[in-house]
Amino acid sequence: MTLDTELAHLVRAGGDPDAGTFPSAMAAVAQHSGDFHVLVNRAGTIIYANPVAAAAFGVEPHDAVGGSVLAHLHPDDVERAMTRFVELLATPGASITDTVRIVSPSDGVRTIETVTTNCLDNPAISGVIVNGRDVTGHDKLGRAYEMLAATNEAILRMEDAASIFEAICRIAVEHGGFLGAWIGVTSAPDALLEIVASSGPFTPEGIAARIREVDSSFAEGRTPTGIALREGAAVFVDDFTSDPSTAPWHDIARQTSIGSSAFVPLRQGGTPVGVLSLVAREPRIFDPRLRSVLEQMANNVSFILDQFVSDAAHRAAEDAVAHLNGELERLLGERTNELARTRAATEALAESEHHFR
């Protein structure tokens, strides 16, 4: 018997997975698996959910039965999931793979990679089986590497900091899959922050209204942005709306579904001069690997900022040398002309004396 068949036997017998009524060890895999296993009917009503799936839904396994599986999806994913489910119903035996987000009462938004199989025509099952695996952070890491590669390409192509900042924010949203990104720069650790680039559902004016002040004597200055600037170390917020350090942002976070955030300093000459800020829908998304990628990206940007300064200094030095050379040529020209005039006057005087003799 397959696992799918064992689930069908359980449903037919009205078995309770907690009561150990699975007819074989194969069915026990679903009970003790670290993955999601859900059986639904044609209407998307849950017939069976294993403990992992039920826990993610925030209920006991027997309480999950009878509810709609769509009710547990992120609102932005419901319409697409419904469309694909209806398409699947039209093809008995077919399977589809997808990635959806569920809203967990305890863990927030989780990303689930699913394989859904239409077994409605299988008399042993008479349902649609959804097998899933929690890949929260995995997809974000892959996209982060794409973001790093795209950022490096932008760094090589662009010739000024402003263009690079704009590109980084756009890349973070389009390639990295982040909800929003912005960059602020300042002339000193306790100076006002100027928002120079942003992408996502946030305007520079709206951002500046909340994080422009980075002086630690102000509440806004004790947010992660100010801390990252003053201490020169990246700050990661796992649960945005419950972290005291992000209190000035809690209102907009609830309105825009911010779950977690990163604040990574950008340096010039080793001194923090700006902050790259990223926000994600999912809480606790910034695991050590993702943090490492973001810090590498910031280091690459910091390197090119140093190069811009070095190049500017080199050009300034070249301009200064050219100016000095020009001045020297001018002075030499004036001296040459003066000597010529003096020689002409001397020769004229000598000629005059010769006539008097």
C-alpha positions as a Markdown table, in Angstrom:
| # | Residue | x | y | z |
|---|---|---|---|---|
| 1 | Met | 0.0 | 0.0 | 0.0 |
| 2 | Thr | 1.1 | 3.5 | -0.7 |
| 3 | Leu | 0.9 | 6.3 | 1.8 |
| 4 | Asp | -1.9 | 7.8 | -0.2 |
| 5 | Thr | -3.9 | 4.6 | 0.1 |
| 6 | Glu | -3.2 | 4.4 | 3.8 |
| 7 | Leu | -4.6 | 7.9 | 4.3 |
| 8 | Ala | -7.7 | 6.8 | 2.4 |
| 9 | His | -8.1 | 3.8 | 4.7 |
| 10 | Leu | -7.8 | 6.1 | 7.7 |
| 11 | Val | -10.5 | 8.4 | 6.4 |
| 12 | Arg | -12.9 | 5.6 | 5.5 |
| 13 | Ala | -12.5 | 4.1 | 8.9 |
| 14 | Gly | -12.9 | 7.4 | 10.6 |
| 15 | Gly | -9.6 | 6.8 | 12.3 |
| 16 | Asp | -8.0 | 9.3 | 14.6 |
| 17 | Pro | -4.3 | 9.6 | 13.9 |
| 18 | Asp | -3.7 | 10.4 | 17.6 |
| 19 | Ala | -5.2 | 7.1 | 18.5 |
| 20 | Gly | -2.7 | 5.1 | 16.5 |
| 21 | Thr | -5.3 | 3.5 | 14.2 |
| 22 | Phe | -3.2 | 3.7 | 11.1 |
| 23 | Pro | -3.3 | 0.1 | 9.6 |
| 24 | Ser | 0.5 | -0.1 | 8.8 |
| 25 | Ala | 3.9 | 1.5 | 9.5 |
| 26 | Met | 3.6 | 3.2 | 6.1 |
| 27 | Ala | 0.8 | 5.4 | 7.3 |
| 28 | Ala | 2.8 | 6.2 | 10.4 |
| 29 | Val | 5.2 | 8.1 | 8.1 |
| 30 | Ala | 2.6 | 10.8 | 7.7 |
| 31 | Gln | 2.2 | 11.0 | 11.4 |
| 32 | His | 5.9 | 11.4 | 12.2 |
| 33 | Ser | 7.0 | 13.1 | 9.0 |
| 34 | Gly | 8.5 | 16.5 | 9.2 |
| 35 | Asp | 6.6 | 17.4 | 6.0 |
| 36 | Phe | 3.0 | 18.5 | 5.4 |
| 37 | His | 0.4 | 15.9 | 4.4 |
| 38 | Val | -3.1 | 17.0 | 3.8 |
| 39 | Leu | -6.1 | 15.3 | 2.1 |
| 40 | Val | -8.9 | 17.5 | 0.8 |
| 41 | Asn | -12.1 | 16.9 | -1.1 |
| 42 | Arg | -13.3 | 18.4 | -4.4 |
| 43 | Ala | -14.3 | 21.6 | -2.6 |
| 44 | Gly | -11.0 | 22.0 | -0.8 |
| 45 | Thr | -12.3 | 20.9 | 2.5 |
| 46 | Ile | -9.8 | 19.2 | 4.7 |
| 47 | Ile | -10.4 | 15.5 | 5.3 |
| 48 | Tyr | -7.1 | 14.8 | 7.0 |
| 49 | Ala | -4.1 | 16.8 | 8.1 |
| 50 | Asn | -1.0 | 15.3 | 9.7 |
| 51 | Pro | 0.4 | 16.8 | 12.9 |
| 52 | Val | 2.9 | 19.0 | 11.1 |
| 53 | Ala | 0.3 | 20.5 | 8.8 |
| 54 | Ala | -2.2 | 21.0 | 11.6 |
| 55 | Ala | 0.4 | 22.7 | 13.8 |
| 56 | Ala | 1.2 | 25.1 | 11.1 |
| 57 | Phe | -2.5 | 25.8 | 10.8 |
| 58 | Gly | -2.6 | 26.5 | 14.5 |
| 59 | Val | -5.0 | 23.7 | 15.4 |
| 60 | Glu | -5.1 | 20.0 | 16.5 |
| 61 | Pro | -5.2 | 17.5 | 13.7 |
| 62 | His | -8.9 | 16.6 | 14.4 |
| 63 | Asp | -9.8 | 20.3 | 14.5 |
| 64 | Ala | -8.3 | 20.9 | 11.1 |
| 65 | Val | -10.8 | 18.4 | 9.5 |
| 66 | Gly | -13.9 | 20.2 | 8.0 |
| 67 | Gly | -12.2 | 23.5 | 7.4 |
| 68 | Ser | -11.1 | 24.9 | 4.0 |
| 69 | Val | -7.4 | 24.6 | 3.2 |
| 70 | Leu | -7.6 | 27.9 | 1.4 |
| 71 | Ala | -8.4 | 29.6 | 4.7 |
| 72 | His | -4.9 | 29.0 | 5.9 |
| 73 | Leu | -3.2 | 30.5 | 2.8 |
| 74 | His | -1.7 | 34.0 | 2.7 |
| 75 | Pro | -4.4 | 36.4 | 1.2 |
| 76 | Asp | -2.2 | 37.2 | -1.7 |
| 77 | Asp | -1.9 | 33.6 | -2.7 |
| 78 | Val | -5.6 | 32.5 | -2.5 |
| 79 | Glu | -6.8 | 33.5 | -5.9 |
| 80 | Arg | -3.8 | 31.9 | -7.7 |
| 81 | Ala | -4.1 | 28.7 | -5.6 |
| 82 | Met | -7.9 | 28.5 | -6.3 |
| 83 | Thr | -7.3 | 28.8 | -10.1 |
| 84 | Arg | -4.6 | 26.1 | -10.1 |
| 85 | Phe | -6.8 | 23.8 | -7.9 |
| 86 | Val | -9.7 | 24.1 | -10.3 |
| 87 | Glu | -7.4 | 23.4 | -13.3 |
| 88 | Leu | -6.1 | 20.3 | -11.4 |
| 89 | Leu | -9.7 | 18.9 | -10.8 |
| 90 | Ala | -10.2 | 18.7 | -14.6 |
| 91 | Thr | -7.4 | 16.2 | -15.0 |
| 92 | Pro | -7.7 | 13.0 | -12.9 |
| 93 | Gly | -4.4 | 11.6 | -11.8 |
| 94 | Ala | -2.5 | 14.8 | -12.6 |
| 95 | Ser | -0.1 | 16.5 | -10.2 |
| 96 | Ile | 1.1 | 20.1 | -9.9 |
| 97 | Thr | 3.9 | 21.7 | -8.0 |
| 98 | Asp | 3.7 | 25.1 | -6.5 |
| 99 | Thr | 5.0 | 27.4 | -3.8 |
| 100 | Val | 2.5 | 29.0 | -1.5 |
| 101 | Arg | 2.5 | 30.9 | 1.8 |
| 102 | Ile | 0.5 | 29.9 | 4.8 |
| 103 | Val | -0.2 | 32.1 | 7.7 |
| 104 | Ser | 0.7 | 30.3 | 10.9 |
| 105 | Pro | -0.5 | 31.7 | 14.3 |
| 106 | Ser | 2.7 | 30.8 | 16.0 |
| 107 | Asp | 5.3 | 31.2 | 13.2 |
| 108 | Gly | 3.8 | 33.9 | 11.0 |
| 109 | Val | 4.1 | 33.5 | 7.3 |
| 110 | Arg | 5.7 | 30.3 | 6.1 |
| 111 | Thr | 6.6 | 29.4 | 2.5 |
| 112 | Ile | 5.6 | 25.8 | 1.6 |
| 113 | Glu | 6.7 | 24.0 | -1.5 |
| 114 | Thr | 3.8 | 21.7 | -2.5 |
| 115 | Val | 3.0 | 18.7 | -4.8 |
| 116 | Thr | -0.8 | 18.4 | -5.2 |
| 117 | Thr | -2.2 | 15.2 | -6.8 |
| 118 | Asn | -5.8 | 14.7 | -8.1 |
| 119 | Cys | -6.8 | 11.2 | -6.7 |
| 120 | Leu | -10.5 | 11.8 | -6.8 |
| 121 | Asp | -11.0 | 9.0 | -9.4 |
| 122 | Asn | -9.0 | 6.6 | -7.3 |
| 123 | Pro | -11.6 | 4.7 | -5.3 |
| 124 | Ala | -9.1 | 3.9 | -2.5 |
| 125 | Ile | -8.6 | 7.6 | -1.9 |
| 126 | Ser | -11.4 | 9.8 | -3.5 |
| 127 | Gly | -9.6 | 13.0 | -2.6 |
| 128 | Val | -6.8 | 15.4 | -3.5 |
| 129 | Ile | -3.5 | 14.9 | -1.7 |
| 130 | Val | -1.3 | 17.8 | -0.9 |
| 131 | Asn | 2.2 | 17.0 | 0.2 |
| 132 | Gly | 4.3 | 19.9 | 1.2 |
| 133 | Arg | 7.7 | 20.9 | 2.7 |
| 134 | Asp | 8.5 | 24.1 | 4.6 |
| 135 | Val | 11.1 | 25.9 | 2.5 |
| 136 | Thr | 10.9 | 29.2 | 4.3 |
| 137 | Gly | 14.3 | 30.9 | 3.9 |
| 138 | His | 15.4 | 28.4 | 1.2 |
| 139 | Asp | 13.8 | 30.3 | -1.7 |
| 140 | Lys | 14.9 | 33.6 | -0.2 |
| 141 | Leu | 18.5 | 32.4 | -0.1 |
| 142 | Gly | 18.4 | 31.4 | -3.7 |
| 143 | Arg | 17.0 | 34.8 | -4.7 |
| 144 | Ala | 19.5 | 36.5 | -2.4 |
| 145 | Tyr | 22.3 | 35.0 | -4.5 |
| 146 | Glu | 20.6 | 36.2 | -7.6 |
| 147 | Met | 20.4 | 39.7 | -6.0 |
| 148 | Leu | 24.1 | 39.5 | -5.1 |
| 149 | Ala | 25.0 | 38.6 | -8.7 |
| 150 | Ala | 22.8 | 41.4 | -10.2 |
| 151 | Thr | 24.3 | 43.9 | -7.7 |
| 152 | Asn | 27.8 | 43.0 | -8.7 |
| 153 | Glu | 26.9 | 43.5 | -12.3 |
| 154 | Ala | 25.4 | 46.9 | -11.6 |
| 155 | Ile | 28.5 | 47.9 | -9.7 |
| 156 | Leu | 30.7 | 47.1 | -12.7 |
| 157 | Arg | 28.4 | 49.0 | -15.1 |
| 158 | Met | 27.6 | 52.1 | -13.2 |
| 159 | Glu | 29.9 | 55.1 | -12.6 |
| 160 | Asp | 28.3 | 56.9 | -9.7 |
| 161 | Ala | 27.0 | 56.1 | -6.2 |
| 162 | Ala | 23.5 | 57.5 | -6.9 |
| 163 | Ser | 22.9 | 55.1 | -9.8 |
| 164 | Ile | 24.2 | 52.2 | -7.8 |
| 165 | Phe | 22.0 | 52.9 | -4.8 |
| 166 | Glu | 18.9 | 53.1 | -7.1 |
| 167 | Ala | 19.8 | 49.8 | -8.8 |
| 168 | Ile | 20.4 | 48.0 | -5.5 |
| 169 | Cys | 17.0 | 48.9 | -4.1 |
| 170 | Arg | 15.3 | 47.9 | -7.4 |
| 171 | Ile | 17.3 | 44.6 | -7.5 |
| 172 | Ala | 16.4 | 43.8 | -3.9 |
| 173 | Val | 12.7 | 43.8 | -4.7 |
| 174 | Glu | 12.8 | 42.4 | -8.2 |
| 175 | His | 15.5 | 39.7 | -7.7 |
| 176 | Gly | 15.6 | 39.3 | -4.0 |
| 177 | Gly | 11.9 | 39.1 | -3.5 |
| 178 | Phe | 11.9 | 41.6 | -0.6 |
| 179 | Leu | 8.8 | 43.6 | 0.2 |
| 180 | Gly | 10.8 | 46.8 | 0.1 |
| 181 | Ala | 14.3 | 48.3 | 0.2 |
| 182 | Trp | 15.8 | 51.7 | 0.8 |
| 183 | Ile | 19.2 | 53.3 | 1.3 |
| 184 | Gly | 19.9 | 56.3 | 3.6 |
| 185 | Val | 23.2 | 58.1 | 3.9 |
| 186 | Thr | 24.6 | 60.6 | 6.4 |
| 187 | Ser | 27.6 | 62.8 | 6.8 |
| 188 | Ala | 28.2 | 61.6 | 10.4 |
| 189 | Pro | 26.9 | 58.8 | 12.8 |
| 190 | Asp | 24.6 | 61.2 | 14.6 |
| 191 | Ala | 23.7 | 63.4 | 11.7 |
| 192 | Leu | 20.3 | 63.4 | 9.9 |
| 193 | Leu | 19.8 | 60.6 | 7.5 |
| 194 | Glu | 19.0 | 61.4 | 3.9 |
| 195 | Ile | 17.0 | 58.8 | 2.0 |
| 196 | Val | 18.7 | 58.6 | -1.5 |
| 197 | Ala | 17.0 | 55.5 | -3.0 |
| 198 | Ser | 14.0 | 53.3 | -2.4 |
| 199 | Ser | 11.9 | 50.6 | -4.0 |
| 200 | Gly | 8.7 | 48.8 | -3.1 |
| 201 | Pro | 5.5 | 50.3 | -1.5 |
| 202 | Phe | 7.4 | 53.0 | 0.4 |
| 203 | Thr | 8.1 | 56.6 | -0.6 |
| 204 | Pro | 11.4 | 58.3 | 0.4 |
| 205 | Glu | 9.3 | 60.9 | 2.2 |
| 206 | Gly | 7.4 | 58.3 | 4.2 |
| 207 | Ile | 10.6 | 56.6 | 5.2 |
| 208 | Ala | 12.4 | 59.8 | 6.1 |
| 209 | Ala | 9.5 | 60.8 | 8.4 |
| 210 | Arg | 10.3 | 57.8 | 10.6 |
| 211 | Ile | 14.0 | 57.2 | 10.4 |
| 212 | Arg | 15.6 | 60.5 | 9.4 |
| 213 | Glu | 16.7 | 61.2 | 13.0 |
| 214 | Val | 19.5 | 58.8 | 14.0 |
| 215 | Asp | 20.8 | 60.6 | 17.1 |
| 216 | Ser | 20.6 | 58.2 | 20.0 |
| 217 | Ser | 19.0 | 60.8 | 22.3 |
| 218 | Phe | 15.8 | 60.6 | 20.2 |
| 219 | Ala | 13.5 | 57.5 | 20.1 |
| 220 | Glu | 13.9 | 57.4 | 16.3 |
| 221 | Gly | 17.7 | 57.3 | 16.7 |
| 222 | Arg | 17.4 | 54.1 | 18.8 |
| 223 | Thr | 15.9 | 52.2 | 15.9 |
| 224 | Pro | 18.0 | 49.6 | 14.1 |
| 225 | Thr | 18.9 | 52.1 | 11.4 |
| 226 | Gly | 20.6 | 54.4 | 14.0 |
| 227 | Ile | 22.2 | 51.4 | 15.7 |
| 228 | Ala | 23.6 | 50.1 | 12.5 |
| 229 | Leu | 25.1 | 53.5 | 11.7 |
| 230 | Arg | 26.6 | 54.2 | 15.1 |
| 231 | Glu | 27.9 | 50.7 | 15.8 |
| 232 | Gly | 28.9 | 49.8 | 12.2 |
| 233 | Ala | 27.3 | 46.3 | 12.5 |
| 234 | Ala | 24.3 | 44.8 | 10.7 |
| 235 | Val | 21.1 | 44.6 | 12.7 |
| 236 | Phe | 18.4 | 42.0 | 12.0 |
| 237 | Val | 14.9 | 42.1 | 13.3 |
| 238 | Asp | 13.2 | 38.7 | 13.4 |
| 239 | Asp | 9.7 | 39.8 | 14.4 |
| 240 | Phe | 9.2 | 43.4 | 13.3 |
| 241 | Thr | 5.9 | 44.3 | 15.0 |
| 242 | Ser | 6.9 | 43.0 | 18.4 |
| 243 | Asp | 10.4 | 44.3 | 18.6 |
| 244 | Pro | 10.7 | 47.4 | 20.8 |
| 245 | Ser | 13.5 | 48.8 | 18.6 |
| 246 | Thr | 11.1 | 49.1 | 15.7 |
| 247 | Ala | 8.3 | 50.8 | 17.7 |
| 248 | Pro | 8.2 | 53.9 | 15.4 |
| 249 | Trp | 7.5 | 51.6 | 12.5 |
| 250 | His | 4.9 | 49.3 | 14.0 |
| 251 | Asp | 1.9 | 51.1 | 12.5 |
| 252 | Ile | 3.2 | 51.0 | 8.9 |
| 253 | Ala | 4.5 | 47.4 | 9.4 |
| 254 | Arg | 1.0 | 46.2 | 10.2 |
| 255 | Gln | -0.4 | 48.1 | 7.2 |
| 256 | Thr | 2.1 | 46.7 | 4.8 |
| 257 | Ser | 2.7 | 43.2 | 6.3 |
| 258 | Ile | 6.3 | 43.6 | 7.3 |
| 259 | Gly | 7.4 | 40.5 | 9.2 |
| 260 | Ser | 11.2 | 41.0 | 9.5 |
| 261 | Ser | 13.9 | 43.4 | 8.4 |
| 262 | Ala | 17.6 | 43.9 | 7.9 |
| 263 | Phe | 19.7 | 47.0 | 8.4 |
| 264 | Val | 23.2 | 46.7 | 6.9 |
| 265 | Pro | 25.8 | 49.5 | 7.1 |
| 266 | Leu | 27.5 | 50.8 | 4.1 |
| 267 | Arg | 31.1 | 52.1 | 4.7 |
| 268 | Gln | 33.5 | 54.5 | 3.1 |
| 269 | Gly | 37.0 | 54.4 | 4.3 |
| 270 | Gly | 35.9 | 52.0 | 7.0 |
| 271 | Thr | 33.4 | 54.5 | 8.4 |
| 272 | Pro | 29.6 | 53.8 | 8.2 |
| 273 | Val | 28.1 | 56.4 | 5.9 |
| 274 | Gly | 24.8 | 54.8 | 5.1 |
| 275 | Val | 22.4 | 51.9 | 5.7 |
| 276 | Leu | 20.8 | 49.4 | 3.3 |
| 277 | Ser | 17.4 | 48.5 | 4.7 |
| 278 | Leu | 15.4 | 45.5 | 3.6 |
| 279 | Val | 12.0 | 44.3 | 4.8 |
| 280 | Ala | 10.4 | 40.9 | 4.2 |
| 281 | Arg | 6.8 | 39.7 | 4.7 |
| 282 | Glu | 8.0 | 36.6 | 6.6 |
| 283 | Pro | 9.2 | 36.8 | 10.2 |
| 284 | Arg | 12.5 | 35.1 | 11.1 |
| 285 | Ile | 13.6 | 35.0 | 7.5 |
| 286 | Phe | 17.2 | 36.2 | 8.0 |
| 287 | Asp | 19.1 | 33.0 | 8.8 |
| 288 | Pro | 22.9 | 33.0 | 9.1 |
| 289 | Arg | 23.4 | 32.1 | 5.4 |
| 290 | Leu | 21.1 | 35.0 | 4.2 |
| 291 | Arg | 22.8 | 37.4 | 6.6 |
| 292 | Ser | 26.1 | 36.4 | 5.2 |
| 293 | Val | 25.0 | 37.1 | 1.6 |
| 294 | Leu | 23.6 | 40.5 | 2.5 |
| 295 | Glu | 26.8 | 41.5 | 4.4 |
| 296 | Gln | 28.8 | 40.4 | 1.4 |
| 297 | Met | 26.7 | 42.6 | -0.9 |
| 298 | Ala | 27.2 | 45.6 | 1.5 |
| 299 | Asn | 30.9 | 45.0 | 1.5 |
| 300 | Asn | 31.0 | 45.0 | -2.3 |
| 301 | Val | 29.1 | 48.3 | -2.4 |
| 302 | Ser | 31.4 | 49.7 | 0.3 |
| 303 | Phe | 34.4 | 48.7 | -1.8 |
| 304 | Ile | 33.2 | 50.6 | -4.9 |
| 305 | Leu | 32.4 | 53.6 | -2.7 |
| 306 | Asp | 36.0 | 53.6 | -1.6 |
| 307 | Gln | 37.0 | 53.3 | -5.3 |
| 308 | Phe | 34.9 | 56.3 | -6.2 |
| 309 | Val | 36.7 | 58.3 | -3.5 |
| 310 | Ser | 40.1 | 57.1 | -4.6 |
| 311 | Asp | 39.3 | 57.8 | -8.3 |
| 312 | Ala | 38.0 | 61.3 | -7.3 |
| 313 | Ala | 41.2 | 61.9 | -5.3 |
| 314 | His | 43.3 | 60.7 | -8.2 |
| 315 | Arg | 41.4 | 62.9 | -10.6 |
| 316 | Ala | 41.7 | 65.8 | -8.2 |
| 317 | Ala | 45.5 | 65.2 | -7.9 |
| 318 | Glu | 45.8 | 65.1 | -11.7 |
| 319 | Asp | 43.8 | 68.3 | -12.0 |
| 320 | Ala | 46.0 | 69.9 | -9.4 |
| 321 | Val | 49.2 | 68.8 | -11.2 |
| 322 | Ala | 47.7 | 70.1 | -14.5 |
| 323 | His | 46.9 | 73.4 | -12.9 |
| 324 | Leu | 50.4 | 73.7 | -11.4 |
| 325 | Asn | 51.9 | 72.8 | -14.7 |
| 326 | Gly | 49.8 | 75.4 | -16.4 |
| 327 | Glu | 50.8 | 78.0 | -13.8 |
| 328 | Leu | 54.4 | 77.1 | -14.3 |
| 329 | Glu | 54.1 | 77.4 | -18.1 |
| 330 | Arg | 52.4 | 80.8 | -17.6 |
| 331 | Leu | 55.1 | 82.0 | -15.3 |
| 332 | Leu | 57.9 | 80.7 | -17.6 |
| 333 | Gly | 56.2 | 82.4 | -20.5 |
| 334 | Glu | 55.9 | 85.7 | -18.6 |
| 335 | Arg | 59.6 | 85.4 | -17.5 |
| 336 | Thr | 60.7 | 84.6 | -21.1 |
| 337 | Asn | 58.8 | 87.6 | -22.4 |
| 338 | Glu | 60.3 | 89.8 | -19.6 |
| 339 | Leu | 63.8 | 88.6 | -20.5 |
| 340 | Ala | 63.1 | 89.2 | -24.2 |
| 341 | Arg | 61.9 | 92.8 | -23.4 |
| 342 | Thr | 65.0 | 93.3 | -21.1 |
| 343 | Arg | 67.3 | 92.1 | -23.8 |
| 344 | Ala | 65.6 | 94.3 | -26.4 |
| 345 | Ala | 65.9 | 97.3 | -24.1 |
| 346 | Thr | 69.6 | 96.5 | -23.4 |
| 347 | Glu | 70.3 | 96.1 | -27.1 |
| 348 | Ala | 68.5 | 99.4 | -27.9 |
| 349 | Leu | 70.5 | 101.2 | -25.2 |
| 350 | Ala | 73.8 | 99.7 | -26.5 |
| 351 | Glu | 72.9 | 100.8 | -30.1 |
| 352 | Ser | 72.1 | 104.3 | -28.8 |
| 353 | Glu | 75.4 | 104.6 | -27.0 |
| 354 | His | 77.2 | 103.5 | -30.1 |
| 355 | His | 75.6 | 106.3 | -32.2 |
| 356 | Phe | 76.7 | 108.9 | -29.5 |
| 357 | Arg | 80.2 | 107.8 | -29.9 |
